[in-house]
Amino acid sequence: MKDRDLRLKSIKKLIKNNRIQSQEELLDYLVKEGFDVTQATLSRDLKLMKVGKVSDGNSGYVYTIPEDDSIKESDQIYAQDFMRGYISIDFSGNICVIKTLGGYAHSVTNALDYMNLEEVLGTIAGENCIFVCLKEGVTPELFMTKLKEKIPNLED
């Protein structure tokens, strides 16, 4: 976890201090700083950090990190999407089943995926039900604790 935290801090610093136009370019910077990271991991890091691209005013686009206020607002929107559609949460082993109102499974799954919880291996949405595969060793209690950190008004 420490390596990841250091890598995320380095990514943030690199994006703020350089005009980075591609993941390959950012990957080169990270390698020069001593990080052994794959493109897939970097892509997940950028998604987690909500990194976007903006026009550089010339002929290209550069990476940018959103302000903390816009991240909080975005997080709140996804938490509302989750709360708007979910009915119940139940567990069987490392499988979490989230029941939703009819037609809401995809928006609730999208919100859950956006939260990028490390405890989640993957999600599958149906019409009114979501299957969440938890990583090995993740307990229902731990998952609920992490989910409530993202959605404070979530009840058991």
N, C-alpha and C positions, 0 to 999 in steps of 0.2 A: 504494500500500500504506500510505503514511503516513496518508492521510486515513482509511482504514479503521481503522487502529490507534487513531487519535485518537477516531474515532466510537465504537468499542467501549469505550474507556475512559470516554467521556462517558455512554454507555448505562449502564454499570455504576454510575457515580457517581449518575446520575439515579434509577436504581431504588433504590439504597441510601438516598438522601436524600429521596425523595418517595413518596407513596402513588399509584402509577400503576396505573390499572385497565384501560387499553386501549392497543392499538398506536397508535390515533389520538392519544391523549393524549401518549404517548411521542414520537411523530412531531412534535407541536407543540413539545414541549420542545427537540427536536433542531434544529428550524428556528430557534427563538429563539436557539440557541447558534451558529447560522451554518452548519449542515450542510444540504447539498442532497441529500436522501435520499428514495427512493421507499418505498412501503409494502412492496413485494416484497423490497427490499434489507434493510429493517428486519426483516422476518420471517425472512430467512436469518440475519441477525446474531443474533437471539434464539435461533434453533435452534443456531447455532454455540456460543453462550454457555451453552446448556442452561438458559435462563431458563424458569421455571415460574410458575404462579399458585397462591397460597394464600389461604385465607379470611382476610378482614380482621377477623373476629370480629363483624362487624355484618351487613351485608346484601350484601356483595360480595366480590370477589377482587382481589388486587393482585399485581403482578409481584414475583418474588424471584429472587435469584441464588444458586445452590447453593454450599455450602462447597466448598473445593478438594478435601477428602477424598472427598466424594461424587462429584465429577467423576472423580477418579482411579479410584475403585471402578467407576463406570459404564464408563469407558474400558477397564478390565481385562476386564469382562464381555464387551464387544463384541469385544475382541481374542481372547478365548477362543472366542467363537462363530465368528469367522473361522477360527481355527486348527483348530477341531473339524471343519470341513467341507471346507476347501480341499485340493486335491491338487497342482495345478501352476498356474503363471502363465507365459503366453507372449504375445508381441507381434507385430503386423503393422501397421506404420505407426503411426497414433495409436489403434489398437484394441488393447486388452488383453483377453485371453481367460483367464478363471480357471476351471479345471476343478474340480469339487467331487464329493464322494461323492453318490450318488443321493439326491435329496430334500433336499439341503443348500443348493442354490443360493440359495433365498430368504433363509435365515438368514445366509448369508455376504454376500449383497447388502445386507441390512438393516444388518449390521455395517459394511460398507464405506460405505454411505450415511451412517450415524451419524457416521463419522469426519470427514465433511464436508471431504474433501481438495479444495483449490482447483484442483488439477490435473485433476480429473474433471469432464467435461461432463455425463455421465449414465451410468446403468447399466440393463441389461436382464437379467433372470434367467430361465433355463429350468428344467429339472429337475436337471441336473447340470453346468451351464455358465453362466457369466456373461460378458456382453460389456460392457466398460467403454470408453466413448469418452473419450479424453483430449483436453484442450484443445489447440488449435493450438500447436505449438512445444514441447510437453511430451515429453521423451524417455523411453524405458523406464527408463533409469538414474535420472532424476529422480523418476519415479513410484515406483520401488522404494525409493529413499532416503526419500521422504516416507512411504510405507507402513510402512517399517521403523521410522520414528520413532514411529509409532502402535503397531506390533507388533514390539517389539525381537527376539523369538525367531523371527521369520520368516526362513526360508532361501530362497535363490534356487532 
